[in-house]
Amino acid sequence: MGEYTMFRFFIKMNKNKEFSRLLFLTGLIHHIDFLVERLKEKNCDVSPAKIRRWRRDIDHPNSSPIPQIVFDKFWEILQELKDSDPSFCKVMPKQAIK
């Protein structure tokens, strides 16, 4: 992917897309109840149904934009998970990528 194409890709990303991709990349997509519980501990109004709507592209009729506060708290949770378990979302060594 060329530098310009990569730049265009990231400009087109929105919080819903970022949220959705991070759920898959981290494996949290398989632990939605855990995520709901953690977000509720951080005083976020969240449910599995809301997470489904936030995962959808904003052009989808059943989507809704993820609130900034929830998005920020989600990032906090990711950092807390990484701090408590260094192997969480471990970056692959350069040699492993072929």
C-alpha positions as CSV (number, residue, x, y, z in Angstrom):
1,M,0.0,0.0,0.0
2,G,1.5,3.3,-1.0
3,E,2.1,6.1,1.4
4,Y,-0.7,8.3,-0.1
5,T,-3.2,5.3,-0.2
6,M,-2.4,4.6,3.5
7,F,-2.9,8.3,4.3
8,R,-6.3,8.3,2.6
9,F,-7.3,5.0,4.4
10,F,-6.7,6.6,7.8
11,I,-8.5,9.8,6.9
12,K,-11.6,7.8,6.0
13,M,-11.5,6.0,9.4
14,N,-13.9,7.2,12.0
15,K,-14.3,6.3,15.6
16,N,-16.8,3.5,14.8
17,K,-14.4,1.9,12.4
18,E,-11.5,2.2,14.9
19,F,-13.6,0.8,17.7
20,S,-14.7,-2.1,15.6
21,R,-11.2,-3.0,14.3
22,L,-9.7,-2.7,17.8
23,L,-12.4,-5.1,19.2
24,F,-11.3,-7.7,16.6
25,L,-7.5,-7.0,16.9
26,T,-7.6,-7.3,20.6
27,G,-10.0,-10.3,20.8
28,L,-12.4,-8.3,22.9
29,I,-15.1,-9.0,20.3
30,H,-15.3,-12.4,22.0
31,H,-15.7,-10.9,25.5
32,I,-18.4,-8.3,25.1
33,D,-19.8,-8.9,28.5
34,F,-16.4,-8.3,30.0
35,L,-16.1,-5.0,28.1
36,V,-19.6,-3.9,29.1
37,E,-18.8,-4.6,32.7
38,R,-15.5,-2.6,32.5
39,L,-17.1,0.3,30.8
40,K,-20.0,0.4,33.3
41,E,-17.3,0.6,36.1
42,K,-16.1,3.7,34.4
43,N,-19.7,5.2,34.5
44,C,-20.4,4.7,30.8
45,D,-23.9,4.0,29.6
46,V,-23.3,0.8,27.6
47,S,-24.9,-2.5,26.6
48,P,-24.1,-5.3,24.2
49,A,-26.7,-3.8,21.8
50,K,-25.0,-0.4,21.9
51,I,-21.7,-2.0,21.2
52,R,-23.2,-3.6,18.1
53,R,-24.5,-0.2,16.9
54,W,-21.1,1.4,17.6
55,R,-19.3,-1.3,15.6
56,R,-21.3,-0.6,12.5
57,D,-20.1,1.9,9.9
58,I,-21.8,5.3,10.4
59,D,-23.5,4.9,7.0
60,H,-25.3,1.8,8.2
61,P,-29.0,2.5,9.1
62,N,-28.7,0.7,12.5
63,S,-25.5,2.4,13.6
64,S,-24.9,5.2,16.0
65,P,-21.7,7.1,16.6
66,I,-19.7,6.0,19.6
67,P,-19.7,8.7,22.2
68,Q,-16.3,10.4,22.7
69,I,-16.4,9.6,26.5
70,V,-17.0,5.9,25.8
71,F,-14.2,5.8,23.1
72,D,-11.8,7.5,25.6
73,K,-12.7,5.0,28.3
74,F,-12.3,2.1,25.9
75,W,-8.7,3.3,25.3
76,E,-8.2,3.5,29.0
77,I,-9.3,-0.1,29.4
78,L,-7.0,-1.2,26.6
79,Q,-4.1,0.5,28.4
80,E,-5.1,-1.1,31.7
81,L,-5.2,-4.6,30.1
82,K,-1.8,-4.0,28.6
83,D,-0.4,-2.8,31.9
84,S,-1.8,-5.8,33.8
85,D,-0.7,-8.4,31.1
86,P,2.3,-7.4,28.9
87,S,1.4,-10.2,26.5
88,F,-2.0,-8.5,25.7
89,C,-1.8,-7.3,22.1
90,K,1.8,-8.2,22.0
91,V,3.5,-6.9,18.9
92,M,4.9,-9.7,16.7
93,P,8.6,-9.7,16.3
94,K,9.8,-8.4,12.9
95,Q,11.2,-11.9,12.1
96,A,7.7,-13.4,12.5
97,I,6.2,-11.4,9.7
98,K,7.0,-12.8,6.2
